């Protein structure tokens, strides 16, 4: 499993996967703040520009709404594995692979309000590649192995922890937390999740060194 891959190598890899004619679904796993969204957005932009229409469908669209997290007593650890509708996500991935003659609508996640938005992302029939990033794509708990199987490949985005944690705290502050609240959330919620995610990286089809990639 390579780590020091270039952007050009990643693009060639996806083009090769798409050469068979079937719709390709690339998953990007990794710890919070590792750059999964950055890589997904870059990949979709470059593939589409090169004539391979691609759409970004984030796993975050399957966050349970805050009202349900409150009911379940889980809002204080939003982002943990059991705060997502994993089976709903799996069902969407299967539709994306199978339903290529009609538009498939996927939910997005609005960080300004910290809520999922239903039906916000169209995956039109012309789409050749779907990129979906999320924390738990390589987890062993059901139904995550089925999620992995529903994807063409799953990559793991790796980033130096000092850079990742600094970026993560800044992101929480950007979206409304005080510096103290951000640091506490990272320590009490994000990092326990990261420890669990890190144990899954050996299951990835490819490990991407985000520092070396430089996007």
N, C-alpha and C positions, 0 to 999 in steps of 0.2 A: 504494500500500500504506500504510494508516493505521498510526499508532503510538500516538497519544494516545486510545485507546479506553477507554470506561468499562466497568465490570462489567455494567451493564444492556445496553449495546450488544453485548457478547459473548454474553449470554444470548439476546437477540433474534436475533442472527445464527444461533445453533445452532437455535433454534426454527424459524426460517425454513428452514434446511436440512432439518429433520425433517418439514416440512409435506408433503413429497412422499410420505411413507409408508415409505420405505426406511430401514433402520438406518443411522445416521450414525456415522462414525468420525473423530474429531478428533485429530490428532497435534499435540503441542507439542514443538518442538525448542528447542535453546539450549545455551549453554555450561554446564559444571558450576557449580552454585551460583546459577544465574540465577533460580531460583524456579519451575521447570517443575512439580515435584511440588506446590508450594503452589497453583499455578494449576489443575492437574488436580483436586486434591482439592476446591478451592472450586467449580469448575465442576460436578463430579459432584454435590456436595451441593446446590447451588442448583437445578440442573436437576431432580433427583429430587424436591426439595421443591415444585417448581412443577408436578409431575405428568408430567414427561418422564423416565421411569426411565433412569438412567445408571450405568455401571460404569467404574471406573478399572482399566486393564490396563497396567502399566508395562513398558516395554521392558527394564528391568533384570532382569526374570524370565528373560531370555535371556542373561545373563552365563554364560560357560562356568564350570563348577565349578572350584574351586582345584586339584583333582587333575589335571584336564585342562590347566589353565594351567601347572602345574608340568611336565607332560610336554612341552608345547610350548615351554617356556622363556619364558613371557609373564606370569607372575604378578607380576613387578615392575613391570608397567605395566598392571595391571588397569583396565579402563575405556577402553582404546584400541579403535579400531574392530574390530581382528581378535581381540578377546577376547569377542566376542558371537557367538551362533548366529543370524546375520542371516537365513538362509534358513528356519530354524525359526520365527522371528518373522514373516516374510512369510507362511508357511503358516498360522499362527494368524490373522493379520489377514484372510486370504481366507476362512477358515472362519467367522470372526465376521460377515463381510458376507453369506456365503451360507447358513449354517446357522442359520436363525432359528426353527426349529420345535423344536429340542432345546437342552439346556444345553451350552455350550461351556466347557471348563475351561482356564484360563490359569495360568501360573506367577507367583508373586510373588518378591520379593527381600527377604530378612531382613537388615537392616543390622547386627543384633546379632552374627550369625555370618558376615556377608558372603557368603551363599550363596543361590542360587535355590532355591525350594521349588515342586516340581511340583504341578499340579492344585489350587492354593490359592485361585483366584479363579473363581467361577462366573459365567458370562454367561448368564442365563436367557432364555427366549424373549421375555419381556415387555420386555427391554432395548431402548430406542430409540436410545440414544447410548452409544458407547464412547469414552472418552478415554484416549489412550496417549501418554506423554511419553518422550523419549529424545534422546540427543545427536545422532545421525547421521541423522535422518529425512529431511534434505534433501541428503544427500551424493550426489555424482555416481558414486561407485564402485558397481558391482553387488554385491548386488541392491537397493541403497537406492533407486534410481529406481522400482523395482517396489513397494517399500514405500510410497513417496510416492503412487504411483498407486492402491494398495489403500485409501488413506484418502480421505475426502470432502474434507477440507482439512488443511493443515499450517500451524500458526502458529509464529512464532519469538518466544520470550520473551527480551527484552533488558533488561539491568540494568547500572547503573553499575559499572565494574570494581572500584572501591575497595570498594563495598558487597559485591559478589559474592565477592571474594577473602577479605574478612574473614569472611563467612558460611561460606565453604567451609572455611577453616582451623578455625573453631569446630566445624563438623560432624565433621571428622576427629578432633578432640580428643574430642568427645562419644562417638565410637565406638571409642576406645581408643588413639589415637596420642598421643605426647607432643607438646608444642608444636613442638619442633624437627623431629620426624618429620612432623608435619602440614605445616609450612611447606616442607619438602623435597619431600614428595609433590606438593603443589600446584605447586611450581616445575618439577619434573622430569616429572610425569605429567599432571596436570590442565591446566596451561596450554599445553603443546604440543597437547593435544587441543582446547582452547578456540580456539587459533589456527586450527586446521583447520575447526572448526565455524563460526566467525565468517564464513568465506568463503562459507558456504552460505545465509546469511540472505536474500539477494535472491530465492531460489527460493520463499520462503514466500508463502502466500496472504494472510497478515496478520502484521504485526510488532507485538507487544504491548510497550509500555513499562511494565515492572513497577513502576518508581518511580512513574509517574503513576497506575497502576491502584490501587496502595495496598491490596492485600489481604494 
